[in-house]
Structure formats: structure tokens, C-alpha cells
Amino acid sequence: MIAKVAARGRLVPRGTRGQTLAEFAMILPVFLLVLVGLFDAGRLVFAYHTVNNAAREGGRQAIVDQTLSHVQAQAAQHAVALGVLPVDVVVDYRDPTTPDTPFSCVNDETGDYAVGTDYIYECVAVVQVPYQYVAATPVIGNLIGPMQVTGEVRFPVAFNCVEPNKPQCPVGE
């Protein structure tokens, strides 16, 4: 086999001129898929932390101000990067003895929902912020499909306040 001298003075066998280009062409799609996969994984982690932070901020609002629009706005404000709307935020108050039953916080005497009454002090505020994650790249999006990411917090109620009955309700942070 006759060898050819390359530009840097090393010998290159005649039959291997395109081998490097062929190997690069085979590895490039795999490398790009891994690289973009890492990008999408980072976006998923960002979404997870953002909805959890938004739920936490909404929960902090819910324990001192039971006005639904205030709690939803507070949570949505902290998830604005994901496009979460206030109507997407789920807020309910649950009895501590049945924490998995939605809207279980009721007044023992009347059976009415406890929001706006002194019975609210015995309840747990539950705030959920849902987000539908879709991968940015079509290949990975087709592989994993859309994923539901939900942030949820549960805090005991600390202050009884519902507008417009009590206009001194704390709004914001």
C-alpha cells in the first residue's frame, strides 16, 4: 500500500482519506440528540422548580388571605416565565383529619365551607400550580410526550381574611 505524506509530515494510508468524515457523520446526530436532550432536561428541571416556588408563594398568600383571586394572582405571578395563568391555579382548604379530600374544610355547625369563618383556623390551605411541559425538540417530544408538572404546598391557615368583608386583607408579599 502506498502512503501519502500529509501536511504535518505524517503518513496517511491511501484508503482512509474519508474515514474521519464518515465517522464524524455517524456520531454527529447522536451527539446533537444528547446535547439537545440535556437542554430539554434543564427546561424540565426549571419548570419543576418554578411551579413549586409558585405554589409556595401562593400558599404563603393563602394562609393569611383566603381571597381566591389574590392567591391565584400571587402564584401565577411567580410562574410567569412558564405562562401559567391565575385561573390555572387550584386553591382549596382541607380539614387536617382528611387532608386528601378536596374542599373538606367545613364549619361543623352549619356544614358550609369554612372560608370566611373562624373555623378556617383549623384548616390547611392547599395550593396547586399545574404546568404542561412539552419538550422543545420534536424528536425528544415524540419520545417522551407531554408531561404534567404540578407544584403543591400545604400550609396551616394563620389568619382569617376574605375580601370584601375584611378589606384589610394582606395582599402581596
C-alpha positions as CSV (number, residue, x, y, z in Angstrom):
1,M,0.0,0.0,0.0
2,I,1.4,3.4,-1.0
3,A,1.3,6.0,1.7
4,K,0.9,9.7,1.1
5,V,2.6,12.4,3.2
6,A,0.1,14.6,4.9
7,A,0.6,18.4,5.6
8,R,2.1,17.8,9.0
9,G,4.6,15.2,7.9
10,R,2.8,12.0,9.0
11,L,2.0,9.1,6.7
12,V,-1.7,8.6,5.8
13,P,-2.7,5.3,4.2
14,R,-4.3,5.9,0.8
15,G,-7.6,4.1,1.6
16,T,-8.5,6.1,4.8
17,R,-8.9,9.6,3.4
18,G,-12.7,9.9,4.1
19,Q,-12.8,7.7,7.2
20,T,-12.7,10.6,9.6
21,L,-15.5,12.4,7.8
22,A,-17.7,9.2,7.7
23,E,-17.1,8.6,11.5
24,F,-18.0,12.2,12.2
25,A,-21.2,12.0,10.1
26,M,-22.2,8.9,12.1
27,I,-21.5,10.4,15.5
28,L,-22.9,13.9,14.9
29,P,-26.7,13.0,15.1
30,V,-26.1,11.1,18.4
31,F,-24.1,13.9,19.8
32,L,-26.7,16.5,18.9
33,L,-29.5,14.4,20.3
34,V,-27.7,14.1,23.6
35,L,-26.9,17.8,23.7
36,V,-30.5,18.9,22.9
37,G,-31.7,16.3,25.4
38,L,-29.6,17.9,28.1
39,F,-31.2,21.3,27.1
40,D,-34.7,19.8,27.4
41,A,-33.9,18.2,30.7
42,G,-32.7,21.6,32.0
43,R,-36.0,23.1,30.9
44,L,-37.9,20.4,32.7
45,V,-36.0,21.0,35.9
46,F,-36.6,24.7,35.6
47,A,-40.3,24.1,35.1
48,Y,-40.4,21.8,38.2
49,H,-38.7,24.4,40.4
50,T,-40.8,27.2,39.1
51,V,-44.2,25.6,39.7
52,N,-43.0,24.5,43.2
53,N,-41.9,28.1,44.0
54,A,-45.1,29.5,42.6
55,A,-47.2,27.1,44.7
56,R,-45.2,28.0,47.8
57,E,-45.7,31.7,47.2
58,G,-49.4,31.1,46.6
59,G,-49.6,29.0,49.8
60,R,-48.0,31.8,51.8
61,Q,-50.7,34.2,50.5
62,A,-53.5,31.6,51.2
63,I,-52.7,31.2,54.9
64,V,-53.2,34.9,55.6
65,D,-55.7,36.0,52.8
66,Q,-58.3,33.5,51.7
67,T,-59.4,35.7,48.8
68,L,-59.2,33.3,45.8
69,S,-58.2,36.0,43.2
70,H,-55.3,37.2,45.4
71,V,-53.9,33.7,46.0
72,Q,-54.2,32.8,42.3
73,A,-52.6,36.0,41.2
74,Q,-49.7,35.6,43.6
75,A,-49.0,32.1,42.4
76,A,-49.3,33.0,38.8
77,Q,-47.0,36.0,39.2
78,H,-44.2,33.6,40.3
79,A,-44.8,31.3,37.4
80,V,-45.0,34.0,34.7
81,A,-42.0,32.5,32.9
82,L,-44.0,29.4,32.1
83,G,-47.1,31.2,31.1
84,V,-49.2,29.9,34.0
85,L,-52.5,31.9,34.3
86,P,-54.3,32.7,37.6
87,V,-57.3,30.5,36.5
88,D,-54.9,27.5,36.3
89,V,-54.0,27.7,40.0
90,V,-56.1,25.4,42.2
91,V,-56.7,26.6,45.8
92,D,-58.7,24.7,48.4
93,Y,-58.9,24.4,52.2
94,R,-58.9,21.0,53.8
95,D,-59.6,19.6,57.2
96,P,-56.4,18.3,58.8
97,T,-58.1,15.0,59.6
98,T,-58.9,14.4,55.9
99,P,-56.0,16.1,54.1
100,D,-56.5,14.2,50.9
101,T,-60.2,15.2,50.5
102,P,-60.5,18.4,48.4
103,F,-62.7,21.2,49.9
104,S,-63.2,19.2,53.2
105,C,-62.8,22.2,55.5
106,V,-66.4,22.9,56.6
107,N,-68.0,24.5,59.6
108,D,-69.1,21.8,62.0
109,E,-72.2,23.7,63.0
110,T,-73.6,24.7,59.6
111,G,-71.8,22.3,57.2
112,D,-70.8,25.3,55.0
113,Y,-67.4,25.8,53.5
114,A,-65.2,27.3,56.3
115,V,-63.6,30.1,54.3
116,G,-64.6,33.5,55.8
117,T,-65.5,31.9,59.2
118,D,-63.4,31.4,62.4
119,Y,-63.4,27.7,61.7
120,I,-60.8,28.4,58.9
121,Y,-58.1,28.4,61.6
122,E,-58.4,24.6,61.9
123,C,-57.9,24.1,58.1
124,V,-54.9,23.5,55.8
125,A,-54.5,25.7,52.7
126,V,-53.6,23.6,49.6
127,V,-52.3,25.4,46.5
128,Q,-51.6,23.5,43.3
129,V,-49.9,25.0,40.3
130,P,-50.1,22.8,37.2
131,Y,-48.0,23.1,34.1
132,Q,-48.0,21.0,30.9
133,Y,-44.3,20.5,29.8
134,V,-43.6,19.8,26.2
135,A,-40.0,19.2,25.0
136,A,-38.7,21.9,22.7
137,T,-37.2,19.4,20.2
138,P,-39.7,17.3,18.1
139,V,-37.6,14.1,18.4
140,I,-37.5,14.2,22.2
141,G,-41.1,15.4,22.3
142,N,-42.2,12.4,20.4
143,L,-40.2,10.1,22.6
144,I,-41.4,11.3,26.0
145,G,-44.6,13.1,25.0
146,P,-46.1,15.9,27.1
147,M,-45.6,15.7,30.9
148,Q,-47.7,17.2,33.6
149,V,-45.6,19.0,36.2
150,T,-47.5,20.2,39.3
151,G,-46.3,22.1,42.3
152,E,-48.3,21.6,45.5
153,V,-48.0,23.0,49.1
154,R,-50.0,22.6,52.2
155,F,-49.8,25.2,55.0
156,P,-52.0,25.6,58.1
157,V,-54.1,28.8,58.0
158,A,-52.8,31.6,60.2
159,F,-55.2,34.5,59.6
160,N,-58.9,34.7,58.8
161,C,-59.4,37.2,56.0
162,V,-61.6,37.3,52.9
163,E,-62.4,40.4,50.9
164,P,-64.7,42.3,50.5
165,N,-65.8,41.5,54.1
166,K,-62.5,42.4,55.5
167,P,-60.7,44.9,53.3
168,Q,-57.6,44.9,55.4
169,C,-56.5,41.5,54.0
170,P,-52.8,41.5,53.3
171,V,-52.1,41.5,49.5
172,G,-48.7,40.6,48.1
173,E,-45.6,39.7,50.0
